[in-house]
Amino acid sequence: MAESADKKEPSMVEEAAAAPYVIVVHGPPKVGKSLLIKSLIEHFTEKNHARIQAPITIRTRGNRRRRIQFVECPNNMNGMIDAAKYADAVMLLIDANYGFEMETFEFLNLLQVHGMPKVIGVLTYLDELKDENSRAIAKQCLMRNFKAYINQGAHIFCLSGLSNNRMSYKKHEIQELADFLSFEEFHTLPCRATHPYLLVDRFEDVTSSEELQMDSNCKRNVILYGYLRGCDMNEGTTVHIAGVGDYPLADITVSADPCPLPPYSNELKMHTRPNNEEIESFRIGTYLAFRVLGVPFEMVTNRDPCRPILVGGISPAEQSSGYMQARLKRHSWHTNSLKSNDPIIVSVGWRRYKTIPIYSRDWDGGWHKMLEYTPEDESCFATFWGPLAPSGAGFVAVKSLADNKAPFRILATADVLGHRAAAKIMKKIKRIGTPCLISNEIALVKGMFASDDDVDRFRYAKIKTEGGIRGVVNEAAAKSDLLSELKWNDSEPREGIAKCTLIASFV
């Protein structure tokens, strides 16, 4: 079928500018992640690789204009949160003997919150099922469940066993998966298209030897290398280094591409150079070096070469902190309700940090009524302090980032509603007072507040008697109110008398 004449083919510069697609390989321990990556890399490079560290970049064989970066996702919460933010596609490995495990559902929740890239299913250990009938039943069941959890159009591949040398999966099955990765379209997620970001694939500590001799635990200067993704990046951009903090970039330079596309490399260089000189901007797809000064020494000493570092650009608005409000719902698999003022860790935007939320629901007049606990099966509001995130940003809450043995580590998911300069949240408390005057809809109540200032703090608060009479605190009663309406003894305290409006009259 002939294509439309007005459909534009991508230019060579556009093809060259595309960064490698990041393919995250996720699954429970010992499900075959490392072996799958090794098998695919050896297929694409036609070379044996004894040891593989993530991320590793290759050119595909069927489509020489496409590059792929493979990353094995760790099962710790930090690694899964970061991977959900940079994955262009996910290969989800499922052991056919066990089916879906808890780590899989946790990672799917993280993906849904942070943009949901394309997810590809890979069934492993099919050869360990006892007979052909068992394999067929298991395969059919897992494929049906996978499509139900992801979507009906999800692609699923089956690995029925190892090759004769037991060093890789069977060649024809790897060929089928490799062909799919070479030509399938992986689209940039809208939530990432407005922020530049870098997945670090090379790391250098450039702290001077003199500083290290004086103090081995001094702050370090580092250079972070990787392909620019998301959108173009201007000089002077502040970045967030996941797990480390916010830093201005001391310098950005174009570095030699470690996996170039030979036919297009010259055109890309010609296109990039005037771009940088004229508007001090760097194009997506360019291989860059970020120089960052003064990072904690632990970033160097605790670095895991198998876990990539995510660096995301943040706008000036996102560099401020304040109160934010989100619509939050406790995850149905988390057995306990969440309590106001209990600390949680949230992942929103590029950041993850600890905060203390207050949960509430709508009340009259734009006020919110504080909730001690989140509702059982409903959403509520969560107000919390932190670095500002744009409205509509999704976030996920967890109790801890440590590798604990909690049955399900996701507490709740939410969407940011906006920034609140002053949140009006009312907490229900019990105070006892005695009416000393009732006149039509006005009541003067003593004994409920200690002072006039105390009354002012509760101005406009709703009150309710045990008999069901409702009212609103207006203000502290003036001396004239007391003297004109009551035979008030001057020896009696006049502080803390509340003038209230009744919504229902006493009978």
C-alpha positions as CSV (number, residue, x, y, z in Angstrom):
1,M,0.0,0.0,0.0
2,A,1.4,3.4,-1.0
3,E,1.9,5.9,1.8
4,S,0.6,9.4,1.7
5,A,2.7,11.8,-0.3
6,D,2.7,14.5,2.5
7,K,4.0,12.1,5.1
8,K,7.5,13.4,6.0
9,E,10.3,10.9,6.6
10,P,12.6,11.7,9.5
11,S,15.7,13.6,8.4
12,M,19.2,12.2,8.9
13,V,19.9,14.7,11.6
14,E,16.6,13.8,13.4
15,E,17.5,10.1,13.2
16,A,21.0,10.9,14.5
17,A,19.7,13.1,17.3
18,A,17.7,10.3,18.8
19,A,19.2,9.0,22.0
20,P,19.4,5.2,22.5
21,Y,16.2,3.7,23.8
22,V,16.5,2.6,27.4
23,I,15.2,-1.0,27.8
24,V,14.8,-1.8,31.5
25,V,14.8,-5.5,32.3
26,H,12.8,-6.2,35.4
27,G,11.9,-9.3,37.4
28,P,12.2,-11.1,40.7
29,P,15.6,-12.6,41.7
30,K,16.9,-15.5,39.7
31,V,14.3,-15.2,36.9
32,G,17.0,-14.8,34.2
33,K,17.4,-11.1,33.8
34,S,21.2,-11.1,33.4
35,L,21.2,-14.0,31.0
36,L,18.6,-12.4,28.8
37,I,20.6,-9.2,28.6
38,K,23.8,-11.1,27.8
39,S,22.0,-13.2,25.2
40,L,20.6,-10.1,23.4
41,I,23.9,-8.2,23.5
42,E,25.8,-11.2,22.1
43,H,23.2,-11.5,19.4
44,F,23.5,-7.8,18.4
45,T,27.3,-7.6,18.7
46,E,28.1,-11.1,17.5
47,K,30.7,-11.3,20.4
48,N,30.9,-13.1,23.7
49,H,30.7,-10.9,26.8
50,A,31.9,-12.4,30.1
51,R,30.8,-9.5,32.3
52,I,28.1,-6.9,31.7
53,Q,27.6,-3.7,33.7
54,A,24.6,-1.5,33.2
55,P,23.8,0.5,31.2
56,I,25.4,-1.0,28.1
57,T,24.7,0.6,24.7
58,I,24.6,-1.3,21.4
59,R,23.5,-0.8,17.8
60,T,20.8,-3.1,16.5
61,R,21.6,-5.4,13.6
62,G,18.4,-5.2,11.7
63,N,18.0,-1.4,12.0
64,R,21.5,0.2,12.0
65,R,20.0,3.6,12.8
66,R,18.7,2.4,16.2
67,R,20.6,2.1,19.4
68,I,19.5,0.5,22.6
69,Q,20.7,0.8,26.2
70,F,20.0,-2.2,28.4
71,V,19.6,-1.8,32.2
72,E,18.9,-4.5,34.6
73,C,16.6,-3.1,37.2
74,P,17.5,-3.8,40.9
75,N,14.8,-5.1,43.2
76,N,15.4,-2.4,45.8
77,M,12.9,0.4,46.0
78,N,15.4,3.2,45.1
79,G,16.4,1.4,41.9
80,M,12.8,0.6,40.9
81,I,11.7,4.2,41.5
82,D,14.5,5.6,39.3
83,A,14.0,3.0,36.6
84,A,10.3,3.8,36.3
85,K,11.3,7.4,35.5
86,Y,13.9,6.7,32.7
87,A,12.6,3.5,31.0
88,D,11.5,3.9,27.4
89,A,10.3,0.3,27.4
90,V,10.3,-2.5,30.0
91,M,10.9,-6.2,29.5
92,L,9.0,-7.8,32.4
93,L,10.4,-11.3,33.1
94,I,7.9,-13.8,34.7
95,D,8.9,-17.3,35.9
96,A,6.4,-19.7,34.4
97,N,6.6,-21.8,37.6
98,Y,5.5,-19.0,39.9
99,G,3.6,-16.5,37.8
100,F,3.4,-12.8,38.9
101,E,5.3,-12.0,42.1
102,M,5.1,-9.1,44.4
103,E,8.1,-7.2,42.9
104,T,6.3,-7.2,39.6
105,F,3.2,-5.6,40.9
106,E,5.2,-3.0,42.8
107,F,7.1,-2.1,39.7
108,L,3.9,-1.9,37.6
109,N,2.5,0.6,40.2
110,L,5.6,2.7,39.9
111,L,5.4,2.7,36.1
112,Q,1.7,3.7,36.1
113,V,2.5,6.7,38.4
114,H,5.5,7.9,36.4
115,G,4.2,7.6,32.9
116,M,3.7,3.9,31.9
117,P,6.1,3.2,29.0
118,K,5.6,0.2,26.7
119,V,5.8,-3.1,28.7
120,I,6.8,-6.4,27.0
121,G,6.3,-9.7,28.7
122,V,8.9,-12.4,28.7
123,L,8.1,-15.9,30.1
124,T,11.1,-17.9,31.4
125,Y,11.7,-21.4,32.8
126,L,8.9,-22.9,30.6
127,D,11.3,-25.9,30.1
128,E,11.0,-26.8,33.8
129,L,7.3,-27.6,33.5
130,K,6.9,-31.4,33.4
131,D,5.2,-31.9,30.0
132,E,3.9,-30.1,26.9
133,N,0.3,-29.9,28.2
134,S,1.5,-28.2,31.5
135,R,3.5,-25.8,29.4
136,A,0.6,-24.9,27.2
137,I,-1.8,-24.4,30.1
138,A,0.8,-22.2,32.0
139,K,1.6,-20.2,28.9
140,Q,-2.0,-19.5,28.1
141,C,-2.9,-18.5,31.7
142,L,0.1,-16.2,32.1
143,M,-0.4,-14.6,28.7
144,R,-4.1,-13.9,29.6
145,N,-3.2,-12.5,33.0
146,F,-0.4,-10.3,31.6
147,K,-2.7,-8.7,29.0
148,A,-5.3,-8.2,31.7
149,Y,-2.8,-6.4,34.0
150,I,-1.1,-4.4,31.2
151,N,-3.3,-4.1,28.1
152,Q,-4.9,-6.4,25.6
153,G,-2.3,-5.4,22.9
154,A,0.7,-6.2,25.0
155,H,3.5,-8.3,23.4
156,I,4.6,-11.5,25.1
157,F,7.6,-13.6,24.3
158,C,8.4,-17.1,25.5
159,L,11.8,-18.5,26.4
160,S,11.5,-22.3,26.4
161,G,15.0,-23.1,27.6
162,L,18.7,-22.7,27.1
163,S,20.9,-23.3,24.1
164,N,23.1,-26.4,23.9
165,N,26.0,-24.7,25.5
166,R,23.8,-23.6,28.4
167,M,25.3,-20.1,28.1
168,S,22.4,-18.3,26.5
169,Y,18.7,-18.7,25.6
170,K,17.8,-20.4,22.3
171,K,18.9,-18.5,19.3
172,H,15.6,-18.4,17.4
173,E,13.8,-17.1,20.5
174,I,16.4,-14.4,21.0
175,Q,16.2,-13.5,17.3
176,E,12.5,-13.0,17.5
177,L,12.8,-10.7,20.6
178,A,15.8,-8.8,19.0
179,D,13.8,-8.1,15.8
180,F,11.0,-6.7,17.9
181,L,13.3,-4.4,19.8
182,S,15.0,-3.3,16.5
183,F,11.8,-2.0,14.8
184,E,9.1,-1.4,17.4
185,E,8.2,2.2,18.1
186,F,8.9,3.5,21.6
187,H,7.5,7.0,22.1
188,T,8.7,9.6,24.5
189,L,6.3,10.0,27.4
190,P,4.6,13.4,27.7
191,C,5.6,13.8,31.3
192,R,9.3,13.6,30.3
193,A,9.1,15.7,27.1
194,T,9.2,19.0,29.0
195,H,12.3,18.2,31.2
196,P,15.9,17.4,30.1
197,Y,17.4,14.4,31.7
198,L,20.5,12.2,31.6
199,L,21.0,8.5,32.4
200,V,24.6,8.4,33.5
201,D,26.6,5.6,31.8
202,R,30.1,6.9,32.7
203,F,31.3,8.5,35.9
204,E,34.6,10.2,36.8
205,D,35.8,11.6,40.2
206,V,38.0,14.6,39.3
207,T,38.6,15.8,42.9
208,S,42.2,17.0,43.2
209,S,44.7,14.7,44.9
210,E,45.6,17.5,47.3
211,E,42.1,17.7,48.6
212,L,41.8,14.0,49.0
213,Q,45.1,13.8,50.9
214,M,43.9,16.4,53.3
215,D,40.5,14.8,53.8
216,S,39.4,11.6,52.2
217,N,35.8,12.4,53.1
218,C,35.8,15.8,51.5
219,K,33.1,16.9,49.1
220,R,33.9,15.6,45.6
221,N,33.9,17.1,42.1
222,V,32.6,14.7,39.5
223,I,31.9,14.5,35.7
224,L,28.7,12.6,34.7
225,Y,28.4,11.4,31.1
226,G,25.3,10.3,29.2
227,Y,22.9,11.0,26.3
228,L,20.6,14.0,26.7
229,R,16.9,13.0,26.7
230,G,13.5,14.6,27.2
231,C,14.1,18.0,25.6
232,D,16.9,20.4,24.7
233,M,18.9,21.8,27.6
234,N,20.2,25.3,28.2
235,E,23.4,26.2,30.0
236,G,22.8,27.3,33.5
237,T,20.2,24.6,34.2
238,T,20.0,23.3,37.7
239,V,19.7,19.5,38.0
240,H,18.5,17.0,40.6
241,I,20.8,14.0,41.0
242,A,18.5,11.2,42.3
243,G,19.4,10.2,45.8
244,V,21.9,13.1,46.1
245,G,20.2,16.5,45.8
246,D,19.9,19.7,43.6
247,Y,23.1,21.1,42.0
248,P,23.9,23.8,39.5
249,L,26.0,22.5,36.6
250,A,29.4,24.0,36.7
251,D,29.9,23.1,33.0
252,I,28.3,21.2,30.1
253,T,30.4,20.0,27.2
254,V,29.7,17.8,24.2
255,S,31.7,14.6,24.5
256,A,32.6,11.9,22.0
257,D,29.7,9.5,21.4
258,P,30.8,6.0,22.7
259,C,28.3,4.3,20.3
260,P,28.0,6.6,17.3
261,L,25.9,6.1,14.2
262,P,28.7,6.5,11.6
263,P,26.7,7.8,8.6
264,Y,25.2,10.6,10.6
265,S,27.9,11.6,13.2
266,N,29.3,14.5,11.1
267,E,25.9,16.0,10.4
268,L,25.0,15.9,14.1
269,K,28.2,17.7,15.0
270,M,27.6,20.4,12.4
271,H,24.0,20.9,13.6
272,T,25.0,21.0,17.3
273,R,27.9,23.4,17.2
274,P,26.1,26.6,15.9
275,N,23.1,25.7,18.1
276,N,25.4,25.9,21.1
277,E,27.1,29.0,20.0
278,E,23.9,30.9,19.2
279,I,21.5,30.0,22.0
280,E,23.7,28.1,24.4
281,S,21.5,25.1,24.1
282,F,22.2,21.4,23.7
283,R,20.1,19.1,21.5
284,I,18.5,15.9,22.8
285,G,20.5,12.9,21.7
286,T,23.8,14.6,22.2
287,Y,26.3,12.8,24.3
288,L,27.2,15.3,27.1
289,A,29.5,15.6,30.1
290,F,28.1,17.4,33.2
291,R,30.6,18.8,35.7
292,V,29.2,18.9,39.2
293,L,31.0,20.4,42.2
294,G,30.7,19.6,45.8
295,V,28.8,16.4,45.9
296,P,28.9,14.2,49.1
297,F,31.9,11.8,49.1
298,E,29.4,8.9,49.5
299,M,28.2,9.4,45.9
300,V,31.7,8.2,44.9
301,T,32.5,5.7,47.6
302,N,29.0,4.0,47.6
303,R,28.6,4.0,43.8
304,D,27.2,0.8,42.3
305,P,28.4,0.5,38.7
306,C,25.4,-1.8,38.0
307,R,22.9,0.9,39.0
308,P,22.7,4.0,36.7
309,I,22.5,7.5,38.1
310,L,19.5,9.6,37.0
311,V,20.1,13.3,36.5
312,G,17.0,15.4,35.8
313,G,16.7,19.1,34.9
314,I,14.4,21.2,37.2
315,S,12.8,24.5,36.4
316,P,13.2,27.6,38.6
317,A,9.7,27.0,40.1
318,E,10.7,23.5,41.1
319,Q,13.7,24.8,43.0
320,S,11.4,26.3,45.6
321,S,9.7,24.5,48.5
322,G,6.2,24.9,49.9
323,Y,3.0,23.2,50.9
324,M,1.4,21.1,48.2
325,Q,-1.9,19.4,48.1
326,A,-2.6,16.1,46.4
327,R,-5.5,13.7,45.9
328,L,-4.3,10.5,47.5
329,K,-5.7,7.0,47.7
330,R,-4.2,4.3,50.0
331,H,-3.3,1.2,48.0
332,S,-5.8,-1.6,48.5
333,W,-3.0,-4.1,49.1
334,H,-1.6,-2.1,52.0
335,T,-3.3,-3.5,55.0
336,N,-3.3,-0.5,57.4
337,S,-4.7,3.0,57.0
338,L,-2.2,5.8,56.8
339,K,-2.2,8.2,59.8
340,S,-1.8,12.0,59.7
341,N,1.6,13.2,60.8
342,D,3.2,9.9,60.3
343,P,6.3,10.3,58.0
344,I,6.2,8.8,54.5
345,I,8.7,8.9,51.6
346,V,7.2,10.2,48.3
347,S,8.5,9.9,44.8
348,V,7.4,12.9,42.6
349,G,9.1,14.3,39.6
350,W,12.8,13.4,39.6
351,R,12.9,13.6,43.4
352,R,12.2,11.2,46.3
353,Y,12.1,12.6,49.9
354,K,10.6,12.2,53.3
355,T,7.7,14.4,54.3
356,I,4.9,14.5,56.9
357,P,1.4,14.6,55.4
358,I,-1.9,15.7,56.9
359,Y,-4.9,14.0,55.4
360,S,-8.3,15.8,55.1
361,R,-11.6,15.9,53.2
362,D,-13.7,18.7,51.9
363,W,-15.7,20.8,54.4
364,D,-18.0,23.8,54.0
365,G,-16.7,27.2,52.9
366,G,-13.4,25.9,51.3
367,W,-12.1,24.5,54.5
368,H,-10.8,21.0,54.9
369,K,-11.6,18.7,57.8
370,M,-8.6,16.9,59.1
371,L,-8.7,13.1,59.1
372,E,-6.7,11.1,61.6
373,Y,-6.6,8.2,59.2
374,T,-7.0,7.8,55.4
375,P,-10.4,6.4,54.3
376,E,-10.8,2.7,53.7
377,D,-11.7,2.7,50.0
378,E,-11.9,6.4,49.0
379,S,-9.4,9.1,48.1
380,C,-8.7,12.0,50.3
381,F,-6.5,15.1,50.3
382,A,-2.9,15.0,51.5
383,T,-1.2,18.3,52.4
384,F,2.6,18.1,52.7
385,W,5.7,20.2,52.6
386,G,8.4,19.6,49.9
387,P,10.0,20.8,46.7
388,L,7.3,22.1,44.4
389,A,6.0,19.8,41.7
390,P,3.7,20.9,38.8
391,S,0.0,20.2,39.0
392,G,-1.0,16.8,37.6
393,A,2.3,15.2,38.5
394,G,1.8,11.7,39.9
395,F,3.5,10.5,43.0
396,V,3.8,7.3,44.9
397,A,4.3,6.9,48.7
398,V,6.3,4.2,50.5
399,K,7.2,3.7,54.1
400,S,10.8,3.0,53.7
401,L,13.5,2.8,50.9
402,A,15.3,0.1,52.8
403,D,15.2,-3.5,51.5
404,N,12.8,-4.7,54.1
405,K,10.5,-7.7,53.9
406,A,7.2,-5.9,53.9
407,P,4.7,-7.9,51.9
408,F,3.8,-4.9,49.7
409,R,5.9,-1.8,49.9
410,I,3.6,0.7,48.1
411,L,1.5,2.7,50.6
412,A,-0.5,5.0,48.3
413,T,-0.6,6.8,44.9
414,A,-1.6,10.4,44.3
415,D,-1.8,13.3,41.9
416,V,-0.5,16.7,42.8
417,L,-3.4,19.3,42.7
418,G,-1.3,22.4,43.2
419,H,0.7,24.6,45.5
420,R,-1.1,25.9,48.7
421,A,0.3,29.1,50.2
422,A,-1.9,28.6,53.3
423,A,-3.9,25.4,53.7
424,K,-7.0,25.7,55.9
425,I,-7.4,22.4,57.6
426,M,-9.6,22.0,60.7
427,K,-9.0,19.3,63.3
428,K,-12.0,18.0,65.3
429,I,-11.3,18.4,69.0
430,K,-13.5,18.2,72.2
431,R,-13.8,21.2,74.4
432,I,-16.3,21.7,77.2
433,G,-18.0,25.1,77.7
434,T,-21.1,26.5,79.4
435,P,-23.5,29.0,77.8
436,C,-23.8,32.1,80.0
437,L,-26.2,33.9,77.6
438,I,-28.5,32.7,74.9
439,S,-30.4,35.3,72.9
440,N,-32.0,34.3,69.7
441,E,-29.2,32.9,67.5
442,I,-26.4,34.3,69.7
443,A,-24.8,32.5,72.6
444,L,-22.0,33.6,74.9
445,V,-20.0,30.5,76.0
446,K,-17.5,30.4,78.8
447,G,-15.0,27.8,79.9
448,M,-14.2,26.6,76.4
449,F,-11.2,28.9,75.8
450,A,-8.5,30.1,78.1
451,S,-8.1,33.6,76.6
452,D,-9.4,36.0,73.9
453,D,-6.4,35.1,71.8
454,D,-7.4,31.4,72.2
455,V,-10.9,32.3,70.9
456,D,-9.4,34.1,67.9
457,R,-7.4,31.0,66.9
458,F,-10.7,29.2,66.6
459,R,-12.6,31.9,64.8
460,Y,-15.1,30.5,62.3
461,A,-14.6,27.0,63.8
462,K,-17.8,24.9,63.8
463,I,-19.1,23.7,67.2
464,K,-21.6,21.1,68.1
465,T,-23.3,20.2,71.5
466,E,-24.0,16.7,72.7
467,G,-27.6,17.4,72.0
468,G,-26.9,18.1,68.4
469,I,-27.1,22.0,68.4
470,R,-24.6,23.4,65.9
471,G,-23.0,26.8,65.7
472,V,-19.9,28.8,64.7
473,V,-17.4,30.7,66.8
474,N,-17.5,34.4,65.8
475,E,-15.1,36.2,68.1
476,A,-14.2,36.9,71.7
477,A,-17.1,38.6,73.6
478,A,-16.4,42.3,74.2
479,K,-16.8,43.8,77.6
480,S,-19.9,45.7,76.4
481,D,-21.6,42.4,75.5
482,L,-21.1,41.1,79.0
483,L,-22.2,44.3,80.8
484,S,-25.2,45.1,78.7
485,E,-26.6,41.6,78.6
486,L,-25.6,40.2,81.9
487,K,-25.2,41.3,85.5
488,W,-21.5,40.4,85.3
489,N,-19.5,40.3,88.5
490,D,-16.3,42.4,88.0
491,S,-14.4,39.8,89.9
492,E,-15.3,37.1,87.4
493,P,-12.7,36.7,84.5
494,R,-13.9,38.2,81.2
495,E,-11.2,36.5,79.1
496,G,-12.0,33.6,76.8
497,I,-15.7,34.2,76.5
498,A,-16.8,33.1,73.0
499,K,-19.5,34.9,71.1
500,C,-21.1,32.2,68.9
501,T,-23.8,32.1,66.2
502,L,-26.3,29.2,66.5
503,I,-27.4,27.4,63.4
504,A,-30.3,25.8,65.3
505,S,-32.1,27.5,68.3
506,F,-32.3,25.9,71.7
507,V,-35.7,24.4,72.6
